[in-house]
Amino acid sequence: MNELVDKVREKFGFDVNNMADAWKLVEYLEGRGWVVYIITARDRKQVDAWHQNYGTLFAQFGEVPNFGSVLEGILTVALLAKELEEKGVI
């Protein structure tokens, strides 16, 4: 998890210490045209994002995302979306 926090600090310029901080990433994605899906259930923490010019992040890889925590999922999804933006895919 520390590695994800470090990468978010590098790519987004702020520290994530809690869900309130992570929610800033969800709002960033929303502002960039992403729809963020967060689904929780016992033993299931699913976070994914969809963009009209790309589709669903994890469907592109044929995966169903399941994270250890919603926080981990938000950080991962934000970093993947940012990577697509940096590569000019979105």
MOPAC internal coordinates of N, CA, C and O (Angstrom, degrees):
PM7 1SCF
backbone

  N    0.0000 0     0.00 0     0.00 0    0    0    0
  C    1.4374 1     0.00 0     0.00 0    1    0    0
  C    1.5295 1   111.46 1     0.00 0    2    1    0
  O    1.2310 1   120.29 1   143.62 1    3    2    1
  N    1.3190 1   117.05 1   -36.38 1    3    2    1
  C    1.4619 1   120.09 1   178.69 1    5    3    2
  C    1.5204 1   111.69 1   -60.13 1    6    5    3
  O    1.2310 1   120.87 1   144.38 1    7    6    5
  N    1.3254 1   115.94 1   -35.62 1    7    6    5
  C    1.4641 1   120.02 1   178.68 1    9    7    6
  C    1.5266 1   110.66 1   -63.54 1   10    9    7
  O    1.2310 1   120.22 1   138.41 1   11   10    9
  N    1.3290 1   117.19 1   -41.59 1   11   10    9
  C    1.4696 1   121.12 1   177.56 1   13   11   10
  C    1.5220 1   110.99 1   -62.88 1   14   13   11
  O    1.2310 1   120.58 1   135.69 1   15   14   13
  N    1.3305 1   116.50 1   -44.31 1   15   14   13
  C    1.4663 1   121.08 1   179.47 1   17   15   14
  C    1.5257 1   109.99 1   -61.18 1   18   17   15
  O    1.2310 1   120.42 1   138.45 1   19   18   17
  N    1.3227 1   116.81 1   -41.55 1   19   18   17
  C    1.4697 1   120.83 1   178.14 1   21   19   18
  C    1.5226 1   111.33 1   -63.08 1   22   21   19
  O    1.2310 1   120.34 1   137.53 1   23   22   21
  N    1.3275 1   116.96 1   -42.47 1   23   22   21
  C    1.4632 1   120.60 1   179.71 1   25   23   22
  C    1.5273 1   111.34 1   -66.15 1   26   25   23
  O    1.2310 1   120.36 1   140.55 1   27   26   25
  N    1.3289 1   116.91 1   -39.45 1   27   26   25
  C    1.4634 1   120.28 1   177.18 1   29   27   26
  C    1.5285 1   109.97 1   -63.56 1   30   29   27
  O    1.2310 1   120.16 1   137.11 1   31   30   29
  N    1.3295 1   117.31 1   -42.89 1   31   30   29
  C    1.4636 1   120.90 1   177.64 1   33   31   30
  C    1.5272 1   110.02 1   -57.67 1   34   33   31
  O    1.2310 1   120.82 1   136.65 1   35   34   33
  N    1.3305 1   116.05 1   -43.35 1   35   34   33
  C    1.4662 1   121.13 1  -178.76 1   37   35   34
  C    1.5330 1   111.59 1   -66.76 1   38   37   35
  O    1.2310 1   120.12 1   134.92 1   39   38   37
  N    1.3360 1   117.38 1   -45.08 1   39   38   37
  C    1.4698 1   121.36 1  -173.68 1   41   39   38
  C    1.5238 1   113.97 1   -83.81 1   42   41   39
  O    1.2310 1   120.33 1   148.14 1   43   42   41
  N    1.3505 1   116.97 1   -31.86 1   43   42   41
  C    1.4567 1   120.02 1  -174.16 1   45   43   42
  C    1.5212 1   113.49 1  -112.66 1   46   45   43
  O    1.2310 1   120.16 1   166.81 1   47   46   45
  N    1.3273 1   117.30 1   -13.19 1   47   46   45
  C    1.4520 1   120.83 1   173.94 1   49   47   46
  C    1.5167 1   116.38 1    81.03 1   50   49   47
  O    1.2310 1   119.69 1  -159.93 1   51   50   49
  N    1.3283 1   118.20 1    20.07 1   51   50   49
  C    1.4581 1   119.28 1   174.47 1   53   51   50
  C    1.5245 1   110.36 1  -150.00 1   54   53   51
  O    1.2310 1   121.47 1   -19.39 1   55   54   53
  N    1.3249 1   114.79 1   160.61 1   55   54   53
  C    1.4614 1   121.20 1  -179.87 1   57   55   54
  C    1.5208 1   110.56 1   -87.83 1   58   57   55
  O    1.2310 1   120.96 1   -35.41 1   59   58   57
  N    1.3136 1   115.78 1   144.59 1   59   58   57
  C    1.4546 1   122.11 1   174.33 1   61   59   58
  C    1.5278 1   107.01 1  -110.72 1   62   61   59
  O    1.2310 1   121.51 1   -66.83 1   63   62   61
  N    1.3323 1   114.71 1   113.17 1   63   62   61
  C    1.4559 1   120.76 1  -179.38 1   65   63   62
  C    1.5245 1   112.77 1  -111.30 1   66   65   63
  O    1.2310 1   120.53 1   165.09 1   67   66   65
  N    1.3386 1   116.59 1   -14.91 1   67   66   65
  C    1.4593 1   120.39 1  -175.66 1   69   67   66
  C    1.5317 1   109.18 1  -162.58 1   70   69   67
  O    1.2310 1   120.72 1     1.69 1   71   70   69
  N    1.3141 1   116.22 1  -178.31 1   71   70   69
  C    1.4693 1   120.47 1  -178.22 1   73   71   70
  C    1.5270 1   112.33 1   -66.69 1   74   73   71
  O    1.2310 1   119.74 1   149.40 1   75   74   73
  N    1.3248 1   118.10 1   -30.60 1   75   74   73
  C    1.4590 1   119.85 1   177.18 1   77   75   74
  C    1.5237 1   110.28 1   -61.78 1   78   77   75
  O    1.2310 1   120.68 1   138.46 1   79   78   77
  N    1.3184 1   116.30 1   -41.54 1   79   78   77
  C    1.4697 1   120.20 1   176.60 1   81   79   78
  C    1.5248 1   110.48 1   -66.25 1   82   81   79
  O    1.2310 1   120.54 1   137.33 1   83   82   81
  N    1.3305 1   116.57 1   -42.67 1   83   82   81
  C    1.4679 1   120.50 1  -179.26 1   85   83   82
  C    1.5216 1   110.66 1   -63.36 1   86   85   83
  O    1.2310 1   120.40 1   146.73 1   87   86   85
  N    1.3185 1   116.84 1   -33.27 1   87   86   85
  C    1.4590 1   119.67 1  -179.19 1   89   87   86
  C    1.5248 1   111.40 1   -62.97 1   90   89   87
  O    1.2310 1   119.88 1   153.52 1   91   90   89
  N    1.3248 1   117.83 1   -26.48 1   91   90   89
  C    1.4680 1   121.22 1   174.89 1   93   91   90
  C    1.5334 1   109.78 1   -59.62 1   94   93   91
  O    1.2310 1   120.63 1   145.06 1   95   94   93
  N    1.3238 1   116.41 1   -34.94 1   95   94   93
  C    1.4636 1   120.41 1   177.46 1   97   95   94
  C    1.5229 1   111.08 1   -68.65 1   98   97   95
  O    1.2310 1   120.37 1   139.99 1   99   98   97
  N    1.3152 1   116.91 1   -40.01 1   99   98   97
  C    1.4690 1   120.73 1   176.87 1  101   99   98
  C    1.5272 1   109.00 1   -61.30 1  102  101   99
  O    1.2310 1   120.09 1   135.76 1  103  102  101
  N    1.3175 1   117.43 1   -44.24 1  103  102  101
  C    1.4684 1   121.18 1   178.52 1  105  103  102
  C    1.5267 1   111.52 1   -65.01 1  106  105  103
  O    1.2310 1   120.25 1   142.45 1  107  106  105
  N    1.3276 1   117.13 1   -37.55 1  107  106  105
  C    1.4673 1   120.92 1   175.54 1  109  107  106
  C    1.5280 1   109.60 1   -59.46 1  110  109  107
  O    1.2310 1   120.72 1   130.95 1  111  110  109
  N    1.3272 1   116.23 1   -49.05 1  111  110  109
  C    1.4638 1   120.50 1  -179.50 1  113  111  110
  C    1.5179 1   110.94 1   -61.12 1  114  113  111
  O    1.2310 1   120.65 1   135.81 1  115  114  113
  N    1.3106 1   116.37 1   -44.19 1  115  114  113
  C    1.4662 1   120.56 1   178.24 1  117  115  114
  C    1.5301 1   110.69 1   -57.18 1  118  117  115
  O    1.2310 1   120.83 1   136.26 1  119  118  117
  N    1.3025 1   116.01 1   -43.74 1  119  118  117
  C    1.4654 1   120.91 1   179.17 1  121  119  118
  C    1.5186 1   113.41 1   -65.05 1  122  121  119
  O    1.2310 1   120.31 1   158.34 1  123  122  121
  N    1.3122 1   117.00 1   -21.66 1  123  122  121
  C    1.4646 1   121.79 1  -179.91 1  125  123  122
  C    1.5231 1   111.90 1   -97.31 1  126  125  123
  O    1.2310 1   120.41 1  -170.46 1  127  126  125
  N    1.3463 1   116.83 1     9.54 1  127  126  125
  C    1.4568 1   120.40 1   176.32 1  129  127  126
  C    1.5171 1   115.80 1    94.90 1  130  129  127
  O    1.2310 1   119.90 1  -174.16 1  131  130  129
  N    1.3237 1   117.79 1     5.84 1  131  130  129
  C    1.4555 1   121.46 1   179.45 1  133  131  130
  C    1.5221 1   110.46 1   -87.05 1  134  133  131
  O    1.2310 1   120.60 1   -34.16 1  135  134  133
  N    1.3031 1   116.46 1   145.84 1  135  134  133
  C    1.4636 1   123.84 1   169.33 1  137  135  134
  C    1.5272 1   105.48 1  -105.91 1  138  137  135
  O    1.2310 1   120.43 1   -55.22 1  139  138  137
  N    1.3213 1   116.78 1   124.78 1  139  138  137
  C    1.4648 1   121.38 1  -176.96 1  141  139  138
  C    1.5224 1   109.18 1  -105.30 1  142  141  139
  O    1.2310 1   121.15 1   -52.07 1  143  142  141
  N    1.3177 1   115.41 1   127.93 1  143  142  141
  C    1.4553 1   122.51 1   178.75 1  145  143  142
  C    1.5207 1   108.72 1  -107.67 1  146  145  143
  O    1.2310 1   120.84 1   -52.95 1  147  146  145
  N    1.3272 1   116.00 1   127.05 1  147  146  145
  C    1.4558 1   121.32 1   175.51 1  149  147  146
  C    1.5232 1   106.94 1  -125.62 1  150  149  147
  O    1.2310 1   120.69 1   -60.69 1  151  150  149
  N    1.3171 1   116.29 1   119.31 1  151  150  149
  C    1.4514 1   122.26 1  -179.11 1  153  151  150
  C    1.5221 1   107.46 1  -125.61 1  154  153  151
  O    1.2310 1   121.05 1   -51.55 1  155  154  153
  N    1.3199 1   115.60 1   128.45 1  155  154  153
  C    1.4561 1   119.24 1   177.80 1  157  155  154
  C    1.5209 1   109.96 1  -124.73 1  158  157  155
  O    1.2310 1   121.45 1   -34.41 1  159  158  157
  N    1.2945 1   114.82 1   145.59 1  159  158  157
  C    1.4636 1   123.27 1   174.84 1  161  159  158
  C    1.5203 1   106.36 1  -158.72 1  162  161  159
  O    1.2310 1   120.81 1    -8.31 1  163  162  161
  N    1.2828 1   116.06 1   171.69 1  163  162  161
  C    1.4665 1   118.34 1   177.12 1  165  163  162
  C    1.5271 1   108.62 1   -57.60 1  166  165  163
  O    1.2310 1   120.79 1   -53.02 1  167  166  165
  N    1.3113 1   116.10 1   126.98 1  167  166  165
  C    1.4661 1   122.84 1   179.87 1  169  167  166
  C    1.5228 1   113.68 1    62.75 1  170  169  167
  O    1.2310 1   119.89 1  -158.86 1  171  170  169
  N    1.3254 1   117.82 1    21.14 1  171  170  169
  C    1.4606 1   120.43 1   179.66 1  173  171  170
  C    1.5203 1   109.80 1  -144.04 1  174  173  171
  O    1.2310 1   120.81 1   -60.62 1  175  174  173
  N    1.3249 1   116.05 1   119.38 1  175  174  173
  C    1.4600 1   123.08 1   175.05 1  177  175  174
  C    1.5197 1   106.07 1  -128.23 1  178  177  175
  O    1.2310 1   120.98 1   -80.73 1  179  178  177
  N    1.3030 1   115.73 1    99.27 1  179  178  177
  C    1.4655 1   120.90 1  -174.75 1  181  179  178
  C    1.5233 1   109.60 1  -110.84 1  182  181  179
  O    1.2310 1   120.86 1   -54.07 1  183  182  181
  N    1.3117 1   115.95 1   125.93 1  183  182  181
  C    1.4605 1   122.31 1   174.47 1  185  183  182
  C    1.5188 1   106.46 1  -130.35 1  186  185  183
  O    1.2310 1   120.84 1   -49.61 1  187  186  185
  N    1.3167 1   116.00 1   130.39 1  187  186  185
  C    1.4658 1   121.59 1   179.71 1  189  187  186
  C    1.5120 1   107.36 1  -147.23 1  190  189  187
  O    1.2310 1   120.27 1   -12.22 1  191  190  189
  N    1.3016 1   117.08 1   167.78 1  191  190  189
  C    1.4597 1   121.35 1   178.36 1  193  191  190
  C    1.5203 1   109.58 1  -143.19 1  194  193  191
  O    1.2310 1   121.53 1   -31.50 1  195  194  193
  N    1.3351 1   114.68 1   148.50 1  195  194  193
  C    1.4589 1   122.56 1  -179.00 1  197  195  194
  C    1.5231 1   108.42 1  -126.08 1  198  197  195
  O    1.2310 1   120.60 1   -39.43 1  199  198  197
  N    1.3155 1   116.46 1   140.57 1  199  198  197
  C    1.4659 1   122.31 1   175.91 1  201  199  198
  C    1.5213 1   107.98 1  -133.44 1  202  201  199
  O    1.2310 1   120.56 1   -41.45 1  203  202  201
  N    1.3198 1   116.54 1   138.55 1  203  202  201
  C    1.4640 1   119.87 1  -176.19 1  205  203  202
  C    1.5195 1   113.44 1   -61.71 1  206  205  203
  O    1.2310 1   119.55 1   155.66 1  207  206  205
  N    1.3090 1   118.47 1   -24.34 1  207  206  205
  C    1.4613 1   120.97 1   179.16 1  209  207  206
  C    1.5254 1   113.57 1   -94.70 1  210  209  207
  O    1.2310 1   120.79 1  -177.89 1  211  210  209
  N    1.3274 1   116.10 1     2.11 1  211  210  209
  C    1.4674 1   119.29 1  -176.93 1  213  211  210
  C    1.5187 1   112.67 1  -135.22 1  214  213  211
  O    1.2310 1   120.54 1   138.21 1  215  214  213
  N    1.2955 1   116.56 1   -41.79 1  215  214  213
  C    1.4619 1   121.20 1  -172.88 1  217  215  214
  C    1.5190 1   109.04 1   104.71 1  218  217  215
  O    1.2310 1   120.89 1    22.53 1  219  218  217
  N    1.3066 1   115.89 1  -157.47 1  219  218  217
  C    1.4581 1   121.65 1  -178.14 1  221  219  218
  C    1.5228 1   109.74 1   -88.53 1  222  221  219
  O    1.2310 1   120.96 1   -48.02 1  223  222  221
  N    1.3147 1   115.76 1   131.98 1  223  222  221
  C    1.4651 1   120.70 1  -176.02 1  225  223  222
  C    1.5202 1   112.72 1   -50.29 1  226  225  223
  O    1.2310 1   120.17 1   120.89 1  227  226  225
  N    1.3069 1   117.28 1   -59.11 1  227  226  225
  C    1.4526 1   119.33 1  -171.74 1  229  227  226
  C    1.5158 1   113.17 1   -78.22 1  230  229  227
  O    1.2310 1   119.60 1   155.85 1  231  230  229
  N    1.3230 1   118.37 1   -24.15 1  231  230  229
  C    1.4596 1   119.71 1   175.26 1  233  231  230
  C    1.5246 1   110.48 1   -62.76 1  234  233  231
  O    1.2310 1   120.56 1   150.14 1  235  234  233
  N    1.3198 1   116.54 1   -29.86 1  235  234  233
  C    1.4569 1   120.47 1   178.64 1  237  235  234
  C    1.5257 1   111.05 1   -62.55 1  238  237  235
  O    1.2310 1   121.01 1   153.13 1  239  238  237
  N    1.3218 1   115.67 1   -26.87 1  239  238  237
  C    1.4611 1   120.80 1  -179.20 1  241  239  238
  C    1.5261 1   111.61 1  -102.62 1  242  241  239
  O    1.2310 1   120.25 1  -179.16 1  243  242  241
  N    1.3324 1   117.12 1     0.84 1  243  242  241
  C    1.4547 1   120.96 1  -178.91 1  245  243  242
  C    1.5103 1   112.94 1    69.46 1  246  245  243
  O    1.2310 1   120.40 1  -150.57 1  247  246  245
  N    1.3224 1   116.84 1    29.43 1  247  246  245
  C    1.4490 1   121.69 1  -177.20 1  249  247  246
  C    1.5213 1   110.94 1  -117.30 1  250  249  247
  O    1.2310 1   120.83 1   -24.53 1  251  250  249
  N    1.3050 1   116.01 1   155.47 1  251  250  249
  C    1.4643 1   122.59 1   168.95 1  253  251  250
  C    1.5243 1   105.39 1  -111.21 1  254  253  251
  O    1.2310 1   120.24 1   -65.33 1  255  254  253
  N    1.3218 1   117.14 1   114.67 1  255  254  253
  C    1.4599 1   118.98 1  -174.39 1  257  255  254
  C    1.5239 1   112.24 1   -71.42 1  258  257  255
  O    1.2310 1   120.34 1   -45.69 1  259  258  257
  N    1.2962 1   116.95 1   134.31 1  259  258  257
  C    1.4585 1   123.26 1   173.58 1  261  259  258
  C    1.5179 1   107.17 1  -141.10 1  262  261  259
  O    1.2310 1   120.58 1   -63.20 1  263  262  261
  N    1.3168 1   116.49 1   116.80 1  263  262  261
  C    1.4572 1   121.90 1  -174.85 1  265  263  262
  C    1.5165 1   110.98 1  -110.07 1  266  265  263
  O    1.2310 1   120.78 1   -15.36 1  267  266  265
  N    1.3058 1   116.11 1   164.64 1  267  266  265
  C    1.4488 1   121.17 1   176.33 1  269  267  266
  C    1.5128 1   112.66 1   -69.20 1  270  269  267
  O    1.2310 1   121.06 1   154.55 1  271  270  269
  N    1.3386 1   115.59 1   -25.45 1  271  270  269
  C    1.4619 1   121.32 1   178.57 1  273  271  270
  C    1.5194 1   108.78 1  -154.77 1  274  273  271
  O    1.2310 1   121.08 1   -20.05 1  275  274  273
  N    1.3222 1   115.53 1   159.95 1  275  274  273
  C    1.4612 1   120.03 1   175.83 1  277  275  274
  C    1.5185 1   109.69 1   -63.30 1  278  277  275
  O    1.2310 1   120.43 1   141.92 1  279  278  277
  N    1.3141 1   116.78 1   -38.08 1  279  278  277
  C    1.4645 1   120.68 1   178.35 1  281  279  278
  C    1.5229 1   110.91 1   -57.33 1  282  281  279
  O    1.2310 1   120.51 1   131.57 1  283  282  281
  N    1.3201 1   116.64 1   -48.43 1  283  282  281
  C    1.4671 1   120.37 1   177.87 1  285  283  282
  C    1.5276 1   110.98 1   -59.28 1  286  285  283
  O    1.2310 1   120.01 1   139.35 1  287  286  285
  N    1.3124 1   117.59 1   -40.65 1  287  286  285
  C    1.4546 1   121.60 1   179.66 1  289  287  286
  C    1.5126 1   112.40 1   -63.91 1  290  289  287
  O    1.2310 1   120.33 1   135.82 1  291  290  289
  N    1.3248 1   116.97 1   -44.18 1  291  290  289
  C    1.4684 1   120.23 1   179.71 1  293  291  290
  C    1.5221 1   110.42 1   -62.47 1  294  293  291
  O    1.2310 1   120.20 1   135.11 1  295  294  293
  N    1.3207 1   117.21 1   -44.89 1  295  294  293
  C    1.4672 1   120.05 1   179.93 1  297  295  294
  C    1.5242 1   110.85 1   -61.60 1  298  297  295
  O    1.2310 1   120.51 1   135.61 1  299  298  297
  N    1.3120 1   116.63 1   -44.39 1  299  298  297
  C    1.4642 1   121.12 1  -178.75 1  301  299  298
  C    1.5199 1   111.30 1   -64.29 1  302  301  299
  O    1.2310 1   120.40 1   133.60 1  303  302  301
  N    1.3197 1   116.84 1   -46.40 1  303  302  301
  C    1.4639 1   121.00 1  -179.09 1  305  303  302
  C    1.5287 1   110.65 1   -63.69 1  306  305  303
  O    1.2310 1   120.18 1   137.34 1  307  306  305
  N    1.3203 1   117.26 1   -42.66 1  307  306  305
  C    1.4636 1   120.35 1   179.21 1  309  307  306
  C    1.5223 1   111.16 1   -61.88 1  310  309  307
  O    1.2310 1   120.44 1   137.86 1  311  310  309
  N    1.3172 1   116.76 1   -42.14 1  311  310  309
  C    1.4636 1   119.88 1   179.26 1  313  311  310
  C    1.5231 1   112.06 1   -66.32 1  314  313  311
  O    1.2310 1   120.07 1   140.53 1  315  314  313
  N    1.3306 1   117.47 1   -39.47 1  315  314  313
  C    1.4664 1   120.20 1   177.44 1  317  315  314
  C    1.5269 1   111.15 1   -64.35 1  318  317  315
  O    1.2310 1   120.44 1   136.23 1  319  318  317
  N    1.3244 1   116.76 1   -43.77 1  319  318  317
  C    1.4641 1   120.43 1   178.86 1  321  319  318
  C    1.5246 1   110.90 1   -63.33 1  322  321  319
  O    1.2310 1   120.55 1   137.53 1  323  322  321
  N    1.3190 1   116.55 1   -42.47 1  323  322  321
  C    1.4665 1   121.08 1   178.66 1  325  323  322
  C    1.5292 1   110.59 1   -61.82 1  326  325  323
  O    1.2310 1   120.51 1   139.68 1  327  326  325
  N    1.3166 1   116.62 1   -40.32 1  327  326  325
  C    1.4663 1   120.75 1   178.43 1  329  327  326
  C    1.5336 1   110.77 1   -61.64 1  330  329  327
  O    1.2310 1   120.29 1   138.12 1  331  330  329
  N    1.3129 1   117.05 1   -41.88 1  331  330  329
  C    1.4739 1   120.74 1   178.35 1  333  331  330
  C    1.5224 1   110.52 1   -63.74 1  334  333  331
  O    1.2310 1   120.48 1   140.69 1  335  334  333
  N    1.3326 1   116.69 1   -39.31 1  335  334  333
  C    1.4599 1   120.00 1   177.21 1  337  335  334
  C    1.5193 1   111.28 1   -64.38 1  338  337  335
  O    1.2310 1   120.74 1   135.98 1  339  338  337
  N    1.3239 1   116.18 1   -44.02 1  339  338  337
  C    1.4575 1   120.04 1  -178.86 1  341  339  338
  C    1.5164 1   112.52 1   -64.80 1  342  341  339
  O    1.2310 1   120.38 1   148.69 1  343  342  341
  N    1.3245 1   116.89 1   -31.31 1  343  342  341
  C    1.4656 1   121.84 1   178.17 1  345  343  342
  C    1.5210 1   112.27 1   -82.43 1  346  345  343
  O    1.2310 1   120.44 1   174.61 1  347  346  345
  N    1.3431 1   116.76 1    -5.39 1  347  346  345
  C    1.4455 1   120.53 1   179.31 1  349  347  346
  C    1.5225 1   114.32 1    79.79 1  350  349  347
  O    1.2310 1   120.08 1  -166.54 1  351  350  349
  N    1.3190 1   117.46 1    13.46 1  351  350  349
  C    1.4582 1   120.98 1   178.96 1  353  351  350
  C    1.5267 1   110.01 1   -72.23 1  354  353  351
  O    1.2310 1   120.74 1   143.38 1  355  354  353
  N    1.3104 1   116.19 1   -36.62 1  355  354  353
  C    1.4648 1   122.02 1  -179.78 1  357  355  354
  C    1.5253 1   108.34 1  -110.07 1  358  357  355
  O    1.2310 1   120.10 1   180.00 1  359  358  357

